[in-house]
Amino acid sequence: MWLRLSFPLITLLSVVTLSSAQQASGPNIVFISPEQIKDIGEQVTLNCSIANVKNYIVGWQKSNRDRTKESNIISLGTQLAVTEDRFQLNFTKENNSANYVLEIKDIVNTDAGLYECQILVNSTSKITKTVELQVRHPPMLLENQHTNTLTKAEGEDAQLVCRAEGYPRPSISWKREYNAILPIGGQTFVGNELRLNALRREDRGTYYCTADNGVGRPDTKTITLEVEFAPVISVPRPKVAQALDYDIDVECVVQAFPAPAISWFRNDKQIHNGGSYSISHTGSPDDVTTSVVKIHSVASEHFGDYVCKASNKVGQAEARLNLFEQDVPNINYSGLKWSNGGSSTKQVLVGHLFIIALTLLLATLL
């Protein structure tokens, strides 16, 4: 339980200017403990010695290091203003001098800060001196203003940010997954902010920021960078041959993020699942989708050009491939199977294979 001060803070180590007479006979802080550096769980003793204390009220007040929050009163006079048993105030007075000794046991992270010894001269003036308590503790990464996933469009700039608390002040370093090379070069970068300019799709992936100060274990955070880019289509087999009455696959490979919508066209008409066609899409790492159209029992009307189209929020693309007829079934096609529509197809294939084998044998003998 803390009490809040109603009067404004005075600059660190500020001293109210008093008249010559007051300086000679007025109160003065003649000693305050130097900076203290402690580990969690240890005890600290802060001493403030006052000369010419008379009946002036002396107190301890705590504020955070950058004075961005309200200060907390710890003691007024000889009375503690906090209810925690970890705090103790020892007061001694001899002649017109006094010691106000503040003890804190079982130190925790939040005990770190500026401890100010104050002499309240009047309602608007006070004499102060300050000692800083630093508490060694492991680094702790703070939450970012954005989530752990950052999405940018290709060509844009990105700024990955990590900030950490800890004492000593933590150092922050960056790495990519699998120790891949950073877009700015090298495998590591030291600093709170990793700036990436003119993003490429190759820059997407997982980035790790690690805070370390030599106390306890380092703290690591994962940030996923997603780079949006328009579809890019490749066709593994731009020309595909097959005999009548046999199955065949035509396929295109699409790389895009976000995931694209993929459609197939034949003679400017979209192909759908059903009848002679079976369409499937298979996703794989690196934002790659393989789209396959299986054509069942190829007929003459199936020969010609097929167009694979892909689109997402960033853009669109298309690629063309050609299916043409050949007399001998495409035995390099892994999905080759016999048609149910012709009873002599197997014999035809065996006959073709026999002729090819016989030709090769005769060429060898001759």
C-alpha positions as CSV (number, residue, x, y, z in Angstrom):
1,M,0.0,0.0,0.0
2,W,1.5,3.3,-1.1
3,L,0.6,6.9,-0.5
4,R,0.6,9.4,-3.3
5,L,2.3,12.8,-3.1
6,S,0.2,15.8,-4.0
7,F,3.1,18.3,-4.4
8,P,5.1,18.3,-7.7
9,L,8.4,16.5,-8.0
10,I,11.7,18.5,-7.8
11,T,14.6,17.7,-10.2
12,L,17.0,15.1,-9.1
13,L,19.5,16.3,-6.5
14,S,17.8,19.7,-6.5
15,V,18.4,21.9,-3.5
16,V,16.2,24.8,-2.5
17,T,18.1,28.0,-2.3
18,L,18.0,29.4,1.2
19,S,19.1,32.7,2.6
20,S,22.5,32.9,4.3
21,A,20.9,32.9,7.7
22,Q,18.8,29.8,6.8
23,Q,21.9,28.0,5.4
24,A,23.7,28.6,8.6
25,S,20.9,27.5,10.9
26,G,18.6,25.6,8.6
27,P,18.5,21.8,8.0
28,N,20.8,20.2,5.5
29,I,21.3,16.7,4.1
30,V,25.0,16.0,4.8
31,F,25.1,12.4,3.6
32,I,23.1,10.0,1.5
33,S,24.1,6.5,0.5
34,P,25.7,6.1,-3.0
35,E,24.1,4.1,-5.8
36,Q,23.2,0.6,-4.7
37,I,23.3,-2.5,-7.0
38,K,21.6,-5.6,-5.6
39,D,20.4,-9.0,-6.7
40,I,16.8,-10.2,-6.3
41,G,16.2,-11.5,-2.7
42,E,19.0,-9.4,-1.2
43,Q,18.7,-6.6,1.4
44,V,19.6,-3.0,0.9
45,T,20.2,-0.2,3.5
46,L,19.7,3.5,2.4
47,N,21.0,6.1,4.9
48,C,20.1,9.8,4.9
49,S,21.9,12.0,7.5
50,I,20.5,15.4,8.4
51,A,22.2,18.3,10.2
52,N,20.1,20.9,12.1
53,V,17.1,18.7,11.8
54,K,15.2,20.6,14.5
55,N,11.5,19.9,14.1
56,Y,11.5,19.6,10.3
57,I,9.7,16.6,8.8
58,V,12.0,14.2,6.9
59,G,10.7,11.5,4.6
60,W,11.6,9.0,1.9
61,Q,10.0,9.0,-1.5
62,K,10.4,6.5,-4.4
63,S,10.0,7.2,-8.2
64,N,10.8,5.2,-11.3
65,R,14.1,5.9,-13.1
66,D,12.7,8.1,-15.8
67,R,10.2,9.8,-13.5
68,T,7.3,9.0,-15.8
69,K,5.0,7.8,-13.1
70,E,3.7,9.3,-9.8
71,S,6.0,9.0,-6.9
72,N,5.2,6.9,-3.8
73,I,5.7,8.1,-0.2
74,I,7.6,5.5,1.8
75,S,7.9,7.3,5.1
76,L,7.0,10.6,6.8
77,G,9.0,11.5,9.9
78,T,9.5,8.3,11.9
79,Q,6.5,6.5,10.4
80,L,6.4,4.2,7.5
81,A,3.7,4.9,4.9
82,V,3.9,1.4,3.4
83,T,2.4,-1.8,4.9
84,E,4.9,-4.3,3.5
85,D,6.9,-6.1,6.2
86,R,9.9,-6.0,3.8
87,F,10.3,-2.2,4.6
88,Q,11.8,-0.9,7.9
89,L,12.7,2.6,9.0
90,N,15.3,3.2,11.7
91,F,15.6,6.6,13.2
92,T,18.3,7.9,15.4
93,K,18.9,11.4,16.7
94,E,21.9,12.9,18.5
95,N,22.0,16.6,19.4
96,N,20.5,18.3,16.4
97,S,21.5,15.7,13.8
98,A,19.5,12.7,12.8
99,N,19.8,9.5,10.6
100,Y,16.9,8.1,8.7
101,V,17.8,4.6,7.6
102,L,15.5,2.8,5.2
103,E,16.0,-1.0,5.0
104,I,14.4,-3.2,2.3
105,K,14.5,-7.0,2.6
106,D,13.9,-9.7,0.0
107,I,14.3,-7.2,-2.9
108,V,12.1,-7.7,-6.0
109,N,12.3,-6.2,-9.5
110,T,9.9,-3.4,-8.7
111,D,12.0,-2.1,-5.8
112,A,14.4,-0.6,-8.4
113,G,14.2,3.1,-8.8
114,L,15.1,6.5,-7.3
115,Y,14.9,6.9,-3.5
116,E,14.7,10.5,-2.5
117,C,15.4,11.8,1.0
118,Q,13.4,15.0,1.6
119,I,13.4,17.7,4.2
120,L,10.1,19.6,4.1
121,V,11.1,23.2,4.7
122,N,7.6,24.6,4.2
123,S,4.5,23.9,2.1
124,T,6.2,24.9,-1.1
125,S,9.9,24.1,-0.5
126,K,12.0,21.1,0.3
127,I,15.6,20.0,0.3
128,T,16.3,16.7,-1.4
129,K,19.0,14.2,-2.3
130,T,18.6,11.0,-4.2
131,V,20.1,7.5,-4.3
132,E,19.3,5.0,-7.1
133,L,18.7,1.3,-6.4
134,Q,19.5,-1.0,-9.3
135,V,18.2,-4.6,-9.1
136,R,19.9,-7.2,-11.2
137,H,17.3,-9.4,-12.9
138,P,17.1,-11.5,-16.0
139,P,15.9,-9.8,-19.3
140,M,12.3,-9.8,-20.1
141,L,11.1,-8.9,-23.6
142,L,8.1,-6.5,-23.6
143,E,5.0,-6.9,-25.7
144,N,5.2,-5.1,-29.1
145,Q,2.6,-2.6,-30.4
146,H,1.8,-5.2,-33.1
147,T,1.3,-8.9,-32.8
148,N,3.9,-11.6,-33.3
149,T,3.0,-11.7,-37.0
150,L,3.8,-8.7,-39.3
151,T,2.3,-8.6,-42.8
152,K,3.7,-6.4,-45.5
153,A,3.5,-6.2,-49.3
154,E,6.4,-7.0,-51.5
155,G,8.5,-3.8,-52.1
156,E,7.4,-2.2,-48.8
157,D,9.7,-1.5,-45.8
158,A,9.3,-3.4,-42.5
159,Q,10.5,-2.6,-39.0
160,L,10.8,-5.5,-36.6
161,V,11.0,-4.1,-33.0
162,C,11.9,-5.8,-29.7
163,R,12.4,-4.0,-26.4
164,A,13.4,-5.5,-23.1
165,E,13.7,-4.8,-19.4
166,G,16.4,-6.0,-17.1
167,Y,19.5,-5.0,-15.3
168,P,22.2,-4.7,-16.5
169,R,20.5,-3.3,-19.6
170,P,19.9,-6.2,-22.0
171,S,21.5,-6.5,-25.4
172,I,19.1,-7.5,-28.2
173,S,20.2,-9.6,-31.2
174,W,18.3,-10.9,-34.2
175,K,18.5,-14.2,-36.2
176,R,16.4,-16.0,-38.8
177,E,15.1,-19.5,-38.6
178,Y,17.8,-22.1,-39.5
179,N,20.4,-19.3,-39.2
180,A,19.5,-18.2,-42.7
181,I,21.1,-15.0,-44.0
182,L,19.3,-11.8,-42.9
183,P,18.0,-9.5,-45.7
184,I,20.5,-6.9,-44.5
185,G,23.3,-9.5,-44.7
186,G,25.0,-11.7,-42.1
187,Q,23.4,-14.2,-39.8
188,T,23.0,-11.8,-36.8
189,F,22.1,-8.2,-36.1
190,V,22.4,-6.4,-32.7
191,G,19.9,-3.7,-31.9
192,N,16.3,-3.1,-30.8
193,E,15.1,-2.5,-34.3
194,L,15.7,-4.6,-37.4
195,R,14.9,-2.4,-40.5
196,L,14.2,-4.2,-43.8
197,N,13.9,-2.1,-46.9
198,A,12.2,-3.0,-50.2
199,L,11.0,-6.4,-49.0
200,R,11.2,-9.4,-51.3
201,R,9.2,-12.6,-51.0
202,E,12.4,-14.4,-50.0
203,D,12.5,-12.3,-46.9
204,R,9.3,-13.9,-45.4
205,G,9.7,-16.3,-42.6
206,T,10.5,-16.5,-38.9
207,Y,12.7,-14.1,-37.1
208,Y,14.0,-14.4,-33.5
209,C,14.9,-11.6,-31.2
210,T,16.9,-12.5,-28.1
211,A,17.6,-10.3,-25.0
212,D,20.6,-11.2,-22.9
213,N,22.3,-9.4,-20.0
214,G,24.3,-12.2,-18.4
215,V,21.8,-12.6,-15.6
216,G,19.7,-15.7,-15.7
217,R,18.5,-17.1,-19.0
218,P,18.1,-15.0,-22.2
219,D,14.6,-14.3,-23.3
220,T,13.6,-15.0,-26.9
221,K,10.6,-13.9,-28.9
222,T,9.4,-15.1,-32.3
223,I,8.2,-12.7,-35.0
224,T,6.7,-14.0,-38.3
225,L,7.2,-11.8,-41.3
226,E,4.6,-12.4,-44.1
227,V,5.3,-10.8,-47.4
228,E,2.3,-10.6,-49.8
229,F,3.0,-11.0,-53.5
230,A,1.1,-11.7,-56.7
231,P,0.9,-15.2,-58.1
232,V,3.7,-16.6,-60.2
233,I,2.8,-19.6,-62.3
234,S,5.1,-22.3,-63.7
235,V,4.1,-25.2,-65.9
236,P,6.3,-28.3,-65.4
237,R,5.1,-29.8,-68.8
238,P,4.1,-27.1,-71.3
239,K,3.3,-29.8,-73.9
240,V,1.6,-33.1,-72.9
241,A,0.9,-36.0,-75.3
242,Q,-1.5,-38.8,-74.8
243,A,-3.3,-41.4,-76.8
244,L,-7.1,-41.7,-77.1
245,D,-9.0,-43.5,-74.3
246,Y,-6.2,-43.0,-71.7
247,D,-6.1,-40.8,-68.6
248,I,-3.7,-37.9,-68.3
249,D,-2.8,-35.1,-65.9
250,V,-2.1,-31.5,-66.8
251,E,-0.8,-29.3,-64.0
252,C,0.5,-25.9,-63.0
253,V,2.5,-24.8,-59.9
254,V,1.5,-21.4,-58.3
255,Q,3.5,-19.5,-55.8
256,A,1.6,-16.7,-54.1
257,F,0.7,-15.1,-50.8
258,P,-2.1,-14.8,-49.7
259,A,-3.2,-18.2,-51.0
260,P,-4.5,-17.7,-54.5
261,A,-7.8,-18.7,-56.1
262,I,-6.9,-21.1,-59.0
263,S,-9.2,-21.9,-62.0
264,W,-8.8,-23.8,-65.3
265,F,-10.1,-22.9,-68.7
266,R,-10.5,-24.7,-72.0
267,N,-11.6,-22.8,-75.1
268,D,-12.3,-19.8,-72.9
269,K,-14.8,-21.8,-70.8
270,Q,-14.0,-22.7,-67.2
271,I,-13.5,-26.4,-66.3
272,H,-15.2,-27.8,-63.2
273,N,-15.0,-31.0,-61.4
274,G,-17.2,-33.7,-62.9
275,G,-17.6,-35.7,-66.1
276,S,-14.2,-36.0,-67.8
277,Y,-12.4,-33.7,-65.3
278,S,-11.2,-34.0,-61.8
279,I,-9.4,-30.9,-60.3
280,S,-7.3,-31.0,-57.2
281,H,-5.1,-28.4,-55.4
282,T,-2.3,-29.4,-53.1
283,G,-0.5,-26.9,-50.9
284,S,3.2,-27.2,-49.8
285,P,5.7,-25.0,-47.9
286,D,6.9,-21.7,-49.3
287,D,3.4,-20.7,-50.3
288,V,3.4,-23.1,-53.3
289,T,0.2,-24.7,-54.6
290,T,0.1,-27.4,-57.2
291,S,-3.1,-27.6,-59.2
292,V,-3.8,-30.7,-61.3
293,V,-6.6,-31.5,-63.8
294,K,-7.0,-35.2,-64.4
295,I,-8.6,-35.9,-67.7
296,H,-10.3,-39.3,-67.8
297,S,-10.4,-41.4,-71.0
298,V,-9.0,-38.7,-73.3
299,A,-11.2,-38.0,-76.3
300,S,-10.5,-35.9,-79.4
301,E,-12.4,-32.9,-78.0
302,H,-9.9,-32.8,-75.1
303,F,-6.9,-31.9,-77.2
304,G,-5.8,-28.3,-77.4
305,D,-4.8,-25.5,-75.0
306,Y,-5.5,-25.3,-71.3
307,V,-5.1,-22.1,-69.3
308,C,-4.3,-22.1,-65.6
309,K,-5.3,-18.8,-63.9
310,A,-4.5,-17.7,-60.3
311,S,-5.3,-14.5,-58.5
312,N,-5.1,-13.0,-55.0
313,K,-5.5,-9.5,-53.4
314,V,-2.1,-8.5,-54.8
315,G,-2.5,-9.5,-58.5
316,Q,-3.1,-12.2,-61.0
317,A,-1.3,-14.4,-63.5
318,E,-2.0,-17.1,-66.1
319,A,-0.1,-19.8,-67.9
320,R,-0.9,-22.0,-71.0
321,L,-0.1,-25.6,-71.8
322,N,-1.1,-27.8,-74.7
323,L,-2.4,-31.4,-74.8
324,F,-2.0,-33.1,-78.1
325,E,-2.6,-36.6,-79.5
326,Q,-0.1,-39.4,-80.1
327,D,-0.7,-43.0,-81.2
328,V,1.3,-44.7,-78.5
329,P,0.0,-44.1,-74.9
330,N,2.2,-41.9,-72.7
331,I,3.9,-44.6,-70.6
332,N,5.9,-41.9,-68.7
333,Y,2.8,-40.7,-67.1
334,S,2.6,-42.2,-63.7
335,G,-1.2,-42.2,-63.7
336,L,-1.5,-44.3,-66.8
337,K,-4.4,-46.8,-66.6
338,W,-6.5,-48.8,-69.0
339,S,-9.7,-47.2,-70.3
340,N,-12.9,-49.0,-69.5
341,G,-14.3,-47.8,-72.8
342,G,-12.2,-50.0,-75.2
343,S,-11.6,-53.8,-74.9
344,S,-8.6,-53.9,-77.1
345,T,-6.5,-51.1,-75.7
346,K,-4.3,-53.3,-73.7
347,Q,-3.5,-55.5,-76.7
348,V,-2.7,-52.3,-78.7
349,L,-0.2,-51.2,-76.1
350,V,1.4,-54.6,-75.9
351,G,1.7,-54.7,-79.6
352,H,3.4,-51.3,-79.8
353,L,5.8,-52.3,-77.1
354,F,6.6,-55.6,-78.8
355,I,7.4,-53.8,-82.1
356,I,9.7,-51.3,-80.3
357,A,11.5,-54.2,-78.6
358,L,11.9,-56.2,-81.8
359,T,13.2,-53.2,-83.7
360,L,15.9,-52.6,-81.0
361,L,16.9,-56.3,-81.1
362,L,17.3,-56.3,-84.8
363,A,19.3,-53.1,-84.8
364,T,21.7,-54.7,-82.3
365,L,22.1,-57.9,-84.3
366,L,22.8,-56.0,-87.5
